[in-house]
Amino acid sequence: MATITHEDTGEDLRRIEITGRLDTPGTEEISAALHELAAGPMRAVIVDLSPVDFAASIAIGQLIATAQEVRARGGHMVILARGTGMVMTTLKMGAIDRVIPVYQYLPEAHAGALRGF
């Protein structure tokens, strides 16, 4: 099971926090909300995966698709993940950090998201 929430900071930044497991059922639970929240008026988007225990390839695909949607509307998306967690390992092994910037700390993710445009 996975859940999704968001928090807007100022006029340009939205942090989308996902919790739980992003296996197939978990990804299907949050997919529509992720795309909807990322399509909002905020140009900078942080997807916070810090509370996520596991991310399957289907979840990584959704993150890439979401980042492409954000980029297409002139925005910039980054990922926040624990440096020692399984999710960070998955992102690094899949070279996702070459496609979507990945940060370990919120202040860096904040600056990176805003710097992207």
The 8 nearest C-alpha neighbors of each residue, nearest first, counted from 0:
[[1, 25, 19, 20, 24, 2, 28, 21],
 [0, 2, 19, 25, 18, 20, 21, 28],
 [3, 1, 18, 17, 29, 19, 4, 0],
 [2, 4, 17, 16, 29, 18, 1, 15],
 [5, 3, 16, 15, 17, 2, 6, 14],
 [6, 4, 15, 14, 16, 7, 13, 3],
 [5, 7, 14, 13, 8, 15, 4, 16],
 [6, 8, 13, 12, 14, 9, 5, 10],
 [9, 7, 12, 13, 10, 6, 11, 14],
 [10, 8, 11, 12, 7, 13, 41, 6],
 [9, 11, 12, 8, 41, 7, 40, 42],
 [10, 12, 41, 42, 9, 43, 13, 8],
 [13, 11, 43, 8, 41, 44, 7, 10],
 [12, 14, 7, 44, 6, 41, 8, 45],
 [15, 13, 45, 6, 5, 44, 46, 7],
 [14, 16, 5, 46, 4, 47, 45, 13],
 [17, 15, 47, 4, 3, 5, 46, 14],
 [16, 18, 3, 48, 2, 47, 51, 15],
 [19, 17, 51, 50, 2, 1, 3, 16],
 [20, 18, 1, 51, 0, 52, 2, 21],
 [21, 19, 53, 52, 1, 22, 51, 25],
 [22, 20, 54, 25, 26, 53, 58, 55],
 [21, 23, 55, 25, 20, 24, 26, 54],
 [22, 24, 26, 25, 27, 57, 21, 55],
 [25, 23, 27, 26, 22, 28, 0, 21],
 [26, 24, 21, 1, 0, 28, 22, 27],
 [27, 25, 21, 23, 28, 29, 24, 58],
 [26, 28, 24, 30, 25, 29, 23, 31],
 [29, 27, 25, 26, 30, 24, 1, 2],
 [28, 30, 32, 26, 27, 31, 33, 3],
 [31, 29, 33, 27, 32, 26, 28, 34],
 [30, 32, 34, 33, 29, 35, 28, 27],
 [31, 33, 35, 29, 34, 30, 36, 3],
 [34, 32, 30, 36, 31, 35, 29, 37],
 [33, 35, 37, 31, 32, 36, 65, 38],
 [34, 36, 32, 38, 33, 37, 31, 39],
 [37, 35, 33, 38, 39, 34, 32, 15],
 [36, 38, 34, 39, 35, 33, 69, 44],
 [37, 39, 35, 36, 34, 69, 40, 68],
 [40, 38, 37, 36, 41, 35, 42, 13],
 [39, 41, 42, 38, 11, 37, 10, 36],
 [42, 40, 11, 12, 39, 43, 13, 10],
 [41, 43, 74, 11, 75, 40, 12, 44],
 [44, 42, 12, 75, 112, 113, 41, 74],
 [45, 43, 76, 13, 12, 14, 112, 75],
 [46, 44, 14, 77, 78, 76, 47, 15],
 [45, 47, 15, 78, 14, 16, 79, 48],
 [48, 46, 16, 79, 49, 15, 78, 45],
 [47, 49, 80, 51, 50, 17, 79, 46],
 [48, 50, 80, 81, 51, 47, 79, 18],
 [51, 49, 18, 48, 52, 19, 17, 47],
 [52, 50, 18, 19, 48, 49, 20, 53],
 [53, 51, 20, 19, 50, 86, 85, 54],
 [52, 54, 20, 21, 51, 86, 85, 55],
 [53, 55, 21, 58, 86, 22, 20, 56],
 [56, 54, 22, 58, 57, 21, 53, 59],
 [55, 57, 59, 58, 60, 54, 22, 23],
 [56, 58, 60, 55, 59, 61, 23, 26],
 [59, 57, 61, 60, 56, 55, 26, 54],
 [58, 60, 56, 62, 61, 57, 63, 55],
 [61, 59, 57, 63, 58, 62, 64, 56],
 [60, 62, 64, 58, 59, 63, 65, 57],
 [63, 61, 65, 59, 60, 64, 66, 58],
 [62, 64, 66, 60, 65, 61, 67, 59],
 [65, 63, 61, 67, 62, 66, 60, 68],
 [64, 66, 68, 62, 67, 63, 34, 61],
 [65, 67, 69, 63, 68, 64, 76, 70],
 [66, 68, 70, 64, 65, 69, 71, 63],
 [69, 67, 65, 71, 66, 70, 64, 72],
 [68, 70, 74, 66, 72, 67, 71, 75],
 [69, 71, 74, 67, 73, 72, 68, 75],
 [72, 70, 68, 73, 69, 67, 74, 66],
 [71, 73, 70, 69, 74, 68, 42, 38],
 [74, 72, 70, 71, 69, 42, 75, 116],
 [75, 73, 42, 70, 69, 43, 72, 116],
 [74, 76, 43, 115, 70, 112, 69, 44],
 [77, 75, 44, 66, 45, 112, 43, 69],
 [76, 78, 100, 45, 112, 99, 101, 46],
 [79, 77, 101, 46, 45, 47, 102, 100],
 [78, 80, 47, 102, 103, 48, 101, 46],
 [81, 79, 49, 48, 103, 87, 82, 102],
 [82, 80, 49, 84, 103, 83, 87, 79],
 [81, 83, 103, 84, 87, 80, 88, 102],
 [82, 84, 81, 87, 85, 88, 86, 80],
 [85, 83, 81, 86, 87, 82, 88, 80],
 [84, 86, 88, 87, 89, 53, 52, 83],
 [85, 87, 89, 88, 84, 53, 54, 90],
 [88, 86, 90, 89, 84, 85, 82, 80],
 [87, 89, 85, 91, 86, 90, 92, 84],
 [88, 90, 86, 92, 87, 91, 93, 85],
 [91, 89, 87, 95, 93, 88, 92, 94],
 [92, 90, 94, 88, 93, 89, 96, 87],
 [93, 91, 89, 94, 90, 88, 95, 87],
 [92, 94, 90, 95, 91, 89, 96, 88],
 [95, 93, 91, 96, 92, 97, 90, 98],
 [96, 94, 90, 98, 97, 93, 99, 91],
 [95, 97, 99, 100, 94, 98, 101, 91],
 [98, 96, 95, 94, 99, 100, 101, 91],
 [97, 99, 95, 96, 100, 94, 63, 66],
 [100, 98, 96, 77, 97, 95, 101, 78],
 [99, 101, 77, 96, 78, 98, 97, 102],
 [102, 100, 78, 96, 79, 77, 99, 103],
 [103, 101, 79, 108, 104, 78, 80, 107],
 [102, 104, 80, 81, 82, 79, 105, 101],
 [105, 103, 107, 106, 102, 108, 79, 80],
 [104, 106, 108, 107, 109, 79, 103, 102],
 [107, 105, 109, 108, 104, 110, 111, 102],
 [108, 106, 110, 109, 105, 104, 111, 102],
 [109, 107, 111, 105, 102, 110, 106, 112],
 [108, 110, 106, 112, 107, 111, 105, 113],
 [111, 109, 107, 113, 108, 112, 114, 106],
 [112, 110, 108, 114, 109, 113, 107, 115],
 [113, 111, 43, 109, 115, 114, 110, 77],
 [112, 114, 110, 115, 111, 43, 109, 116],
 [115, 113, 111, 112, 116, 110, 75, 109],
 [116, 114, 75, 113, 112, 111, 74, 43],
 [115, 114, 75, 113, 74, 73, 112, 43]]
